[in-house]
């Protein structure tokens, strides 16, 4: 019983670690998209 609980706990920790590491890339990409959008808006305001 203890071995099963330990296996489940380790599995959950690994799954959460993988999920959080993939979210980091998504958030970083979103930040870059927002930065590029801000630059484009600023550039279009300067052209008018």
HELIX and SHEET records of a PDB file:
HELIX    1   1 UNK A    2  UNK A   47  1                                  46    
END                                                                             
